[in-house]
Amino acid sequence: MQFLAMLTMLIDHIGLLWFPESSAWRMVGRLALPFYAFTMVLGYFRTRDVNRYLRRVAWIAVLSQLPYQFAFERLEVNTVGSLFACLLLLRLLDQWKGKQVLQVIAAAGFAVILEFFPFSYGAYIVLLVLIYRYAQIQWFTLFHFSLNVVSFFIKGWFLQAFSLFATFLIVYWPGFIRSADKIKVPRLVWRSFYPLHLAVLAIIYHLTSNQVFIDMLRVL
């Protein structure tokens, strides 16, 4: 799933930067967030040291912030930063097991914070992570579909509907996911991919859109 997450995210960002008028790139790219969110939830459960895992994700988010802003010219917390907030929420909810009122308040509070402060995907990403964490797998598709419907009517996120295909693959086509997992992604590549690919894309995009640079290439 790591390979699929990286590939679909790369396609999404290339489309966003160079082909914003084409929906095809973004449709494929919409699968990236569910893959990353589901992978993060799995990592949260499988890690031997939750604190170390949280620190690692936090560092990735910090290192990605400037490349993210430089690439997309957005004054918001990058997507890994939003996922880090979701991981903090999962840790808090586990600490408050049996205290349902506090858990509901915490979940609602995080959703509100990410929605009204400049976090990538806002409350959407919080709810998606909670679906993957607490819903039984046979309900993933229905809950994710409902989340997309609400997002469409509230925010007009039409393309986000295509993210449902990622959940569909996770639930109904695990064989495909296992086949993709045969492509082993080294840990260093997985952990560095997000900030590194953002930095590379940002540099290439700004160089190729700079008229002085284009004129130099023509001279050469």
N, C-alpha and C positions, 0 to 999 in steps of 0.2 A: 504493500500500500504506500510505502514511502516513495517508491519510484513513480507511482501514479500521481501522488500529491505534488511532487516536484515537477513532473512533466506538464500536468494541467495548469499549474501555477505559472510556469514559464510561458505557456501558450497564452494564458490570460493576459499577462503583463506585456507580451509582445503585441498582442492585439490592441491593448489599451493605449500603448504609446504610438505605434505606427499605423494601425488600422482601426481607429476609433469609429469609423463609419460602418465597419463590417461587424455584424452580430455573431458570425460563425465562430470567431476567435473567442469571444466572451462566453458563448454558450458552452464551449468545451471548458473554458476556464472556470466556470461556475462550479465545476466538480471539485476544485481544489480545496475550498474551505471545508466541506464535509470530510474529505479525506484527512486533512490536517487535524480537524477537531476530533475525529474518531481515533486517529493515531495518538493524539495527546491524551485522550481518556484512557486508552490502553496503556500508554506509558505511565500514567499516574498510578494505575493499579499494579503494574508489573515492576516498577522501580523498587529497589531495595532501600533507597534513601530518598524519601519524598522531599526533604529540604534541599538536598543536592540537586534533585530534578528541577525544583522550583528556581534555584539559583541559576542553573544552566539555561532554562527558558528565559529568565530575566535578562541574562547577559546577551542572549541572541536578540531579544527585543531592543535592548539598549544599542547594540551595535548596528541594528537595522534602521534605527530611527532617521538618522541623517540621510542615508541612501534612499529611504522611502520618500522622504520629503523632497529630496533633490530630483528623484525620478518622476514623481507624480504631482509635485507642487501642491501638496495637501498639508495643511496644518492640523494633523490629527495623529493619534497614536497608531502605530502600524498594527497589522493583523496579529503578529506574534505577541505584541504587547496586550492586545485584547484577549488572546488565548491565555496569557499569563494571569490576567485578572480572573479568568474563568477557573484556572487551576487553584488560585487562592480561594475562590468560592468553594470548590470541591473540598479542599482541606478544611475550611471552616465548617461546612456542612457535616463532614465526618466527625469533627470534634463535638458537634452538637447533636449527635445521634440521640433519638428519643425526645428531643426538644423540638417538636414540629413547628410550633409557633415561631421560634427563633430561626429555624431553617427557612420558613416561608419569608420572614422579614428580610433575612440575609439575601436570599435569591432575588426578591423583588428590589432590594436596595442596590444590588450589583447591576441588575438590569436597567434601573433608572439612571445610575451613575454612568454606565457605558453608553446609554442612549442620549443623555443630555450633555455629556462632555464629549470632546472630539476623539472618540475611540472608533477604530475601523469596525464596521458592521453593527455597532451599538448593541442594543438588547437582543438583536437577532442571534448573535454568536453565543450569548449567554444561554438563551433558550435551546439552541441546537446542542450545545454541550450537555445541558441538563437532560435532554432527550436521550442522548447516547449513554449518559451515566445512569439514569434511573428507569427508563422505560424498558420493557421486555423487547427483545429484538423483533418480534413479530409486529410490534406497534411502531417501530421506527418510521416506516414509510408513511403511515397515516398521520403521525404527529408532525413529521417534517413537511408533508404536503399541507397540513393545516397552517403551519408556520409560514409557508410561502404564500398561501392565500391571504393571510392577514397582512403580510408584508406588501403584497401587491396592492391591496385596497388602501393601506395606510400610507405607503411610501411610493407606490407605483413601480415597485421592483419586479418588472416583468421577466427580465433575463434570469433573475435569481431562481425562478421556477425550475430551470434546468439543473440546478444543484441536486434536485431530487434523484437524478439518475445515479449519483454517487451512493446515496443511501440504498437505492434499489440494487445496485451491484453488491453492496455489503450484505444485504439481507437475502437476496434471491439468487445471486450468482457468486457464491463464495469460492467456487472453483476457479473463476476468472481472477479473483483477488489472490488466491494462492499461486496461480500461474505467474502473476505479476511479481509476487514476492520472491520468485526464483531469481529475479534480477537483484542481486545483493547490492545494497547501497552502503558503502563504508560509513562508519559513524562520523568521521570528520567531514565527509561530503554532505551527509544529512544535516549536521549541525551548522555547517557554514553556508549551506546553499541559499537560505533566505537573504541574509545580508549581502553575501557575495554577488548573487545574481542581480540584486537590486542595484548594487554599485556599478556593475559592469553595464547593465542596461541603461542606467542613468547617464554614464559617461558616453556611451555610444550614441544615445539619443540626442544629447545636447551637442555633441560634436557634429553629428550629421545634420542637425538643424541650424547650426551656426553658419551663416553665410560666408564669413571669413574663411572658415575651415573648408567649405565647399569650393570656394575660389582657389584656395591653395591646391586642392586635389586636382582641379581642372588644369592648373598650371603645370603640375607634375605629370 
